[in-house]
Amino acid sequence: MPEKSVRRAFLPFLAVALGLAGAFAIAGDDLSRTKENAIAAQLQEEDGAVEAAVRAATERLLPSIVEVEQLGAMPEKVETPGKDDQGSGGSAEGVIAKKGFKQAFGPSTGVAIAKDLVLTSTFAVKREPRHIFVTRHDGKAFVATPLGRDEGRAILLLRVEGADLTPAPMAARETIKVGRFAVCLGRGLGSKDPALSVGIVSAVDRIGGKALQTSAKVSPANYGGPLATIDGDVMGVLVPLTAFGGMAGVDLYDSGIGFAVPLADVKELLPRLEKGERLKPGFLGIGVDQGRVEDGVLIEMVQPGSPADHAGLKAKDVIVEIDGKPVQAYFQLHFALGRGLVGDKIKLVVERNGKKEKLEATLGEVPEQPAHGGPPKLPPMPGPGRGPNPPGPKPKDDDTH
């Protein structure tokens, strides 16, 4: 068959083949677009579900979130300046902000835990105001009376007579897990709608076992407000703490590293707070070897006159048990003491000269650092050490992060 005839004979087949290939390519593109659209629709649906859940949690908690406002943190005898030295326009600060005539900080947040009780952070009373007002979500304001506070956890209990508040629902302790969705709410901006941020519970048992850590944005806008689950149950109260001790500064505001005191822990302290007690972090007064490989915590030094000294603890003692729980590594002792308060009694088992001895200590108050000169006193719990963290179980709380 001539070559031209062969070509003519195969042309129809070639056209069909090319047509089928084009059809398959178009079908493949359509399938890929369909898959992408399905994924986009699923993500949009999931985002909508999360948004709806956050809104529902916020609505559930709104009646339990209050604004805490402080007034009068200034000297008793103050006269309003008759004029501004910079003219009728006034200074950039304004007359009210001038030296000797300055109000306390702006609004903060609180969480109702009973019809007449509100938990807030000590950030709300940094300047010991003479007047504290609590405003409900419906705009009605009431005078509040400070009761007790826990300085180590930075929380304050207020009594608000006649407010008929709605207590916030509390999350069960066992449901608080790392990775759980978290919602932070606050009224510190002074607006009708609460400030809201979302994240996760990024760690538990932080700051000596006293706090939860969240990746949500935490700042004065929501200090004293709730750290809640996506179901609207309160896990903890947001506080201005830092991993290294002391109060958080502007460097940590909205940084993704925020802390909350578990509400379940506060409930246990409630009877003492209602009595108006001022709870302070406990102090034992020992220095330990943080680099020890063997089980137990080796005491390197005991501060003279400290609770540890009065209890009979000695250098070279090895703490192997505290309050009935074994101590294998430094962080276990650190957590056990970190939750302690002044006046708390602890039971210790130590190894001394090959024998075990039982001792009891009463935690004391953290000694003040000398203003100038002289060696600093031992820090609270459990004291200075050397070397890295010991091997063994990984701590839940790593205060170096």
C-alpha positions, 0 to 999 in steps of 0.5 A, a space after each residue: 500500500 502506498 505510503 500516502 494511503 497508509 497515512 490516510 488510513 491511520 488519520 481517523 485513528 490518530 484523531 480519535 486517540 488525540 481526542 480521547 487523550 484530551 478528554 482524559 486530561 480535561 477529566 483529570 483537571 476537573 477531578 483535581 478541581 473537584 477535589 480542591 473544592 471539596 477540601 476548601 468546602 470542608 475547611 470552610 465548614 470546619 472554620 465555621 464550626 469552630 467560630 460557632 463554638 467559640 461564639 457559643 462559649 462566649 455567650 455562655 460565659 458572658 453573664 459570669 464575666 465582670 469588669 473590675 474598676 479601681 478608683 482612688 489610689 492617690 493620697 487622701 488630701 489632694 486638690 484638683 489643680 485650678 489651671 494647667 501651667 501649659 495653658 488652657 489646652 492642657 498637657 498631653 497627659 491631662 490634669 488628672 494624670 499630673 503628679 499627686 493626682 493620679 487614678 489607679 489603672 484602668 478596668 480589669 476583669 473578674 470571674 464570678 464564682 458565686 452570687 456574691 463572689 468574684 475572682 480577679 487578678 492582683 493586677 486589679 489592685 496594684 495601687 491599693 485603691 480605696 474603691 473597687 467597682 464591679 460591673 455586670 454584663 448588663 451594665 449595672 455596677 456594684 461596690 466590691 470589698 477585697 477579701 483574701 489574696 494569694 500572692 504566689 498565684 496573683 489572685 484576689 477574691 472580691 465580695 460584691 453584695 447584692 450583685 446576684 452574679 451568675 457563677 461560671 461553670 468549672 471544667 473538671 481537673 481531669 479534662 484539662 489536657 495539653 493541646 485542648 482548645 482554649 478561649 480567653 475572655 476579658 473586659 479590660 478594654 472597657 467596651 461592651 463586648 469582651 476582648 477575645 483570643 483563642 489558642 490551646 493549652 500549651 502546658 500544665 503544671 507551670 510555675 512550680 506546678 501552680 499554673 496552666 500555660 496557653 498560647 492565646 494572647 494574654 494581657 491587661 485586657 483579660 487579666 482576671 478573666 477566664 481561660 475556658 474550654 470551647 464548651 464554655 467551662 472555665 479551666 483557670 483565671 488569667 494572671 500576670 505571672 511569668 515562668 521566672 517568677 514575679 509579675 509579667 511586663 509588657 514584653 510578655 503581653 500578647 506574646 503567646 505565652 500566658 498563664 492561668 491559675 486552675 480554678 479547681 486549685 482556687 476552689 480548694 483555697 476558697 475558705 481561707 480567701 473568704 476569711 480575708 487571709 493573705 496567702 504567701 508562697 512557702 519557703 523551705 530554705 535548702 540548696 540542692 544538687 540539680 545535676 544528681 543522677 541517682 534517685 532522690 534530691 541531694 541537699 547541699 546546704 541548709 540556710 541557718 534559721 530556716 524552716 528546713 533547719 528547724 525541721 532537722 534537715 542537714 547537708 548531704 541528706 537525700 530527700 526521697 519522699 514528700 507528703 507520701 509521694 516518692 521523689 526521684 528527681 529535682 523537678 518533683 520536689 520543686 512542684 511539691 514545694 511550689 504549690 505550698 503556702 506559708 504555714 503549710 506542713 510537709 512530711 519528708 523522708 530523707 536518707 541519712 548515713 544509709 538510714 531513712 528518717 522521717 521529718 516534718 517541716 512548716 513552710 515559712 515566708 520567703 526572706 527579703 533580698 538585702 537592699 545593698 551588699 551582702 550575699 543574697 539569701 537562698 531563693 524559695 524552692 528548693 534553692 540553688 543547684 548546679 548542673 543540668 536537670 537530672 535524667 529520668 522522667 521529663 518534667 512537665 514544667 521547664 522554667 527555662 522556656 
